[in-house]
Amino acid sequence: EVKSMTENRIYTYLNPKVALMGAGCVKEIGKHAKDLGATKALIVSGKSKHGERLTLDIYKILEDAGLEGTIFPGADPNPTDTSVMEGADIYRKEDCNIIVAVGGGSPMDCAKAIGIVVYNGGLINEYEGVGKVTKGIPPLITVNTTAGTASEMTSFTIITDTERHIKMAIVDPRITPDIAVNDPELMVSMPPALTAATGMDALTHAVEAYVSTMATPTTDAAAIKSIELISKYLREAVSHGEDIRTRDMMAHAEYLAGIAFNNASLGYVHSMAHQLGGFYNLPHGVCNAILLPYVEAYNKQVVPERFADIARAMGEKVEGLSNEEAADRAIEAIRKLASDIGIPSGLKELGAKEEDLELLAEHAMQDVCRLTNPRELSKEDIINIYRKAM
């Protein structure tokens, strides 16, 4: 039942060429775009008013550096195959030679997928799975405005297939962004609910990477530090979002979680959350937050010592406890954090229905993220977890 950590293998660590962090760092993107040989950017953004204002600021920074730009505000909250194809058409028509994504995970994922289609042809749906992107993508700068998805620095893109109503995971080292930007000044206006959801997304990345069958000392270090920072700063970020230091610490936390899962991958929380997001068009971070304690209650039985470490990182007093008892503390700490920051109590509140659980479970068993979960789960196990999380 427990999957062993594989021995005697070669490790590959994927990260952006350059990561810019700290207040005001976004002003550097014009210089970096020119270093990448760019003359005209496709700027991919979301559809919100806040996103619109921010995108115009980015346009101005690029313009001041002598670059042209075309704005594509077509990234849906769960980006779709149709919006990807639309963006790729605009990139080609406008003769762009760089992509700049602005916003949270959705514009980042949309931008990567546009890049795949532009350089590799065909439909984005043909690239679902691992390692199918043979020709890479155009130069890509990702300007992150949330502290959660880490899409600004990973080799993952998640795109909704509008016909099948599922989220396709596309994973390939060739889609890792060139320049990742985490400027906390762009995060202070994030509303509390989005701060909470994206923060729990980051925690899920760190926890799943730490218990992954591909975990290494390098990913462990990043994951544990991320868990420490999230436990210390997420409540504060939700209640006092204007505090720049808190935002900066959460930006570091989500980036560290990105390092961890970009290189150790994830587990069944993400496999199951992807189905909820694709089927009901639900926010990814909230789905992760609700599922996290339920999936890990299954996983802790096979790697309790890993969950004891997570409990310590979350500030739990575990001296004198067995690994199993400490692991229980970790699950409780996750539940308490989610509750303290106002995460909905169950999937039913989001509109999930009992009669859909079997189909959701079947799709979760095909999702690439499941491969590194520390415990094999049957379809019945997955349905049971969904049911408990209702």
C-alpha positions in Angstrom: 0.0 0.0 0.0 2.8 2.4 0.8 4.9 3.5 -2.1 8.6 3.5 -1.5 10.8 6.5 -2.1 12.8 5.5 -5.2 16.5 5.0 -4.7 19.4 5.3 -7.1 17.9 7.8 -9.4 19.1 11.0 -11.1 17.6 14.3 -9.8 16.7 17.2 -12.1 15.9 20.5 -10.5 13.9 23.0 -12.6 13.6 26.6 -11.7 13.3 29.9 -13.7 16.5 31.4 -15.1 15.9 34.5 -13.0 13.6 35.2 -10.0 13.0 38.8 -9.0 11.8 39.3 -5.4 11.2 42.3 -3.1 9.2 45.6 -3.2 9.5 47.4 -6.5 11.2 44.6 -8.4 8.6 44.7 -11.2 10.2 47.8 -12.5 13.1 45.6 -13.8 11.1 43.6 -16.3 11.7 46.0 -19.3 15.5 45.4 -19.0 15.0 41.6 -18.7 12.6 41.5 -21.7 15.2 43.3 -23.8 17.9 40.9 -22.6 15.7 38.1 -23.9 15.8 39.8 -27.4 12.1 40.9 -27.2 10.6 43.8 -29.3 6.9 43.1 -28.9 5.1 41.4 -26.0 1.8 39.6 -25.8 0.6 40.7 -22.3 -1.7 38.0 -20.9 -4.0 39.0 -18.0 -7.2 38.1 -16.3 -10.6 39.9 -16.7 -10.9 41.7 -13.4 -10.9 45.6 -13.0 -7.8 45.3 -10.7 -6.1 43.1 -13.3 -6.9 45.6 -16.0 -5.2 48.5 -14.0 -2.2 46.4 -13.2 -1.8 45.3 -16.8 -1.7 48.9 -18.0 1.1 49.6 -15.5 3.1 46.6 -16.9 2.4 47.9 -20.5 3.8 51.3 -19.5 7.0 49.7 -17.9 7.6 47.8 -21.2 6.9 50.8 -23.3 9.3 52.9 -21.2 12.0 50.3 -22.0 11.3 50.7 -25.7 9.1 47.6 -26.3 5.7 47.4 -28.0 2.8 45.4 -26.4 -0.6 43.9 -27.2 -2.9 43.1 -24.3 -4.9 39.8 -24.2 -7.3 40.0 -21.2 -8.7 36.6 -22.0 -7.5 34.4 -19.1 -10.6 32.9 -17.4 -10.4 32.2 -13.7 -9.9 28.5 -14.7 -8.2 29.1 -18.1 -9.8 27.2 -21.0 -8.6 25.5 -24.1 -10.6 28.0 -26.2 -9.0 31.1 -24.6 -5.6 29.6 -25.1 -6.2 29.1 -28.8 -7.6 32.7 -29.1 -4.4 34.0 -27.4 -2.2 32.0 -29.7 -3.9 33.5 -32.7 -3.4 37.1 -31.4 0.3 36.4 -30.7 0.8 35.3 -34.3 -1.3 38.1 -35.9 0.5 40.7 -33.9 4.0 39.4 -34.6 4.9 39.1 -30.9 8.2 37.6 -29.8 7.8 37.4 -26.0 4.9 36.6 -23.6 4.4 38.5 -20.3 1.8 37.1 -17.9 0.3 39.3 -15.2 -1.9 38.1 -12.3 -2.4 34.9 -10.5 -2.2 31.3 -11.6 -4.8 31.6 -14.4 -3.0 34.2 -16.6 0.3 32.3 -16.0 -1.1 29.0 -17.0 -2.9 30.5 -20.0 0.4 32.2 -21.1 2.4 29.0 -20.9 -0.3 27.2 -22.9 -0.4 29.9 -25.5 3.4 29.6 -25.8 3.1 25.8 -26.3 0.6 26.2 -29.2 2.6 29.1 -30.8 5.9 27.1 -31.0 4.5 23.5 -31.3 1.3 23.9 -33.3 -2.0 22.0 -33.1 -4.5 22.2 -30.2 -3.5 22.6 -26.6 -5.5 19.4 -25.7 -2.8 17.4 -27.6 -0.2 18.2 -24.9 -2.0 16.8 -21.8 0.4 14.7 -19.7 4.2 14.8 -19.1 6.9 15.8 -21.6 5.0 16.3 -24.8 6.2 19.8 -25.6 9.1 19.2 -28.1 9.9 22.7 -29.2 9.6 24.8 -26.0 7.8 28.1 -25.8 8.7 31.8 -26.6 10.5 33.8 -23.9 8.2 34.1 -20.9 8.1 36.7 -18.1 5.6 36.0 -15.3 4.5 38.8 -13.0 2.8 37.2 -10.0 0.1 39.1 -8.0 -1.0 36.3 -5.6 1.0 34.3 -3.1 -0.3 30.9 -3.9 -0.1 29.0 -7.2 3.6 29.3 -7.9 2.7 29.1 -11.6 5.1 32.0 -12.2 8.1 29.6 -11.7 6.9 26.0 -12.4 6.9 23.6 -15.4 3.2 22.9 -14.9 0.2 24.4 -16.6 -3.4 23.4 -15.8 -6.0 24.1 -18.6 -9.7 23.3 -18.6 -10.9 21.1 -21.5 -14.3 22.7 -22.2 -15.8 19.6 -23.9 -14.8 17.0 -21.3 -15.2 19.4 -18.3 -11.9 18.3 -16.8 -8.6 20.1 -16.0 -5.7 18.9 -18.1 -2.3 18.9 -16.4 0.5 19.7 -18.8 3.9 19.2 -17.3 7.2 19.8 -19.2 10.5 21.3 -18.3 10.4 23.4 -21.5 7.5 25.5 -20.3 9.4 26.8 -17.2 9.3 30.7 -17.3 12.5 32.6 -18.0 11.9 35.5 -15.5 9.6 35.1 -12.4 8.6 38.3 -10.6 7.2 38.3 -7.1 6.8 42.0 -6.0 4.9 42.3 -2.7 3.7 45.8 -3.7 1.5 44.1 -6.3 -0.1 41.8 -3.6 -1.2 44.3 -1.0 -4.6 44.9 -2.7 -5.4 41.2 -2.8 -8.8 40.7 -1.0 -8.9 38.6 2.2 -10.7 35.6 0.6 -8.3 35.4 -2.3 -5.3 35.8 0.1 -6.7 32.9 2.1 -7.4 30.6 -0.9 -4.0 31.2 -2.5 -2.2 30.9 0.8 -3.8 27.4 1.4 -2.9 26.5 -2.2 0.8 27.2 -1.3 0.5 25.2 1.9 -1.0 22.3 -0.1 2.0 22.5 -2.5 4.5 22.4 0.4 2.7 19.5 2.2 2.2 17.4 -0.9 5.8 17.9 -2.0 7.1 17.0 1.5 5.3 13.7 1.5 5.8 13.0 -2.2 7.6 9.8 -3.3 10.0 12.0 -5.2 11.0 14.2 -2.3 14.7 15.0 -1.9 16.7 16.9 0.7 16.5 20.0 -1.5 12.7 19.9 -1.9 12.3 19.0 1.8 14.3 22.2 2.8 12.1 24.4 0.6 8.8 22.7 1.7 9.5 22.8 5.4 10.5 26.5 5.3 7.4 27.3 3.3 5.2 25.6 5.9 6.9 27.5 8.7 6.3 30.9 6.9 2.7 30.1 6.0 1.9 29.0 9.5 3.5 32.2 10.8 2.2 34.8 8.3 -0.9 33.7 6.5 -3.4 34.7 9.2 -1.8 38.1 9.3 -1.8 38.5 5.5 -5.6 37.7 5.5 -6.4 40.2 8.3 -3.8 42.9 7.5 -3.2 42.7 3.8 -1.7 46.2 3.6 1.4 45.1 5.6 4.2 44.9 3.0 6.5 42.7 5.2 3.8 40.1 5.7 3.1 40.1 1.9 6.8 39.7 1.2 7.1 36.7 3.6 4.1 35.1 1.9 5.6 35.7 -1.5 8.8 33.9 -0.3 6.6 31.1 1.2 4.7 30.5 -2.0 7.9 30.6 -4.1 9.6 28.0 -1.8 6.5 25.8 -2.1 6.9 26.2 -5.9 10.5 25.0 -5.7 9.4 22.0 -3.7 6.5 20.8 -5.9 8.1 21.8 -9.2 10.8 19.2 -8.4 9.0 16.7 -6.2 5.5 17.0 -7.8 2.3 16.7 -5.8 -0.3 14.1 -4.8 -4.0 13.2 -4.6 -5.1 16.6 -3.2 -4.3 18.2 -6.5 -5.6 15.2 -8.5 -9.0 15.5 -6.8 -9.1 19.4 -6.7 -8.4 19.5 -10.4 -11.6 17.5 -11.0 -13.7 19.8 -8.9 -12.3 22.9 -10.6 -12.9 21.5 -14.1 -16.3 20.0 -13.5 -17.9 22.9 -11.4 -15.6 25.7 -12.4 -14.6 26.2 -8.7 -11.6 28.2 -7.3 -8.6 25.9 -7.1 -7.1 27.1 -3.8 -10.4 26.6 -2.0 -10.8 23.1 -3.3 -7.2 22.3 -2.2 -7.8 23.8 1.3 -11.0 21.7 1.9 -9.5 18.5 0.6 -6.0 18.8 2.2 -6.7 17.5 5.8 -8.9 14.6 4.4 -6.4 13.3 1.9 -3.5 13.7 4.4 -5.5 11.8 7.0 -5.1 8.8 4.6 -1.4 9.5 3.8 -0.3 10.0 7.4 -0.8 6.4 8.1 2.0 5.4 5.8 4.5 8.2 6.4 3.7 9.4 10.0 7.3 10.7 10.6 6.9 13.1 7.7 3.7 14.5 9.2 5.5 14.8 12.6 8.0 17.1 10.8 5.0 19.1 9.3 3.5 19.5 12.8 6.8 20.9 14.1 7.0 23.3 11.2 3.5 24.5 12.0 4.5 25.3 15.5 2.9 22.3 17.3 4.5 21.1 20.5 5.2 17.4 19.8 7.9 16.6 22.3 7.2 13.2 23.9 4.6 12.2 21.3 4.9 9.3 19.0 5.1 10.0 15.2 1.5 8.9 14.9 0.3 11.3 17.6 2.4 14.1 16.2 1.0 13.4 12.7 -2.5 13.9 14.1 -1.4 17.3 15.4 -0.3 18.3 11.9 -3.8 17.4 10.4 -5.5 19.4 13.2 -3.1 22.4 12.7 -4.1 22.4 9.0 -7.8 22.3 9.8 -7.4 25.1 12.4 -5.5 27.4 10.0 -8.1 26.9 7.2 -10.9 27.6 9.7 -9.2 30.7 11.2 -8.9 32.3 7.7 -12.5 31.6 6.7 -12.1 28.7 4.2 -15.6 27.2 3.6 -16.2 24.1 5.7 -17.1 21.6 3.0 -17.5 20.9 -0.7 -21.3 21.0 -0.5 -21.1 24.7 0.2 -19.3 25.1 -3.1 -22.0 23.2 -5.0 -20.4 19.7 -5.3 -23.0 16.9 -5.6 -23.0 13.3 -4.2 -24.1 11.9 -7.6 -21.0 13.2 -9.3 -18.5 11.7 -7.0 -17.9 8.5 -8.9 -17.1 10.3 -12.1 -14.9 12.8 -10.3 -13.0 9.9 -8.7 -12.5 8.1 -12.0 -11.0 11.3 -13.5 -8.8 11.9 -10.4 -7.3 8.4 -11.0 -6.1 9.6 -14.4 -4.5 12.9 -13.2 -0.7 13.0 -13.4 -0.4 14.5 -9.9 -1.5 11.2 -8.3 1.7 9.4 -9.4 3.8 10.7 -6.5 1.2 10.4 -3.7 2.8 8.3 -0.9 -0.1 5.9 -0.7 -2.0 4.1 -3.4 -5.7 5.1 -3.3 -8.6 3.0 -4.8 -11.6 4.6 -6.4 -13.6 3.7 -3.3 -11.0 5.6 -1.2 -11.2 8.7 -3.3 -15.0 8.6 -3.3 -14.9 8.2 0.5 -12.5 11.2 0.9 -14.8 13.4 -1.3 -17.7 12.3 0.8 -16.0 13.1 4.1 -15.1 16.5 2.6 -18.6 17.4 1.7 
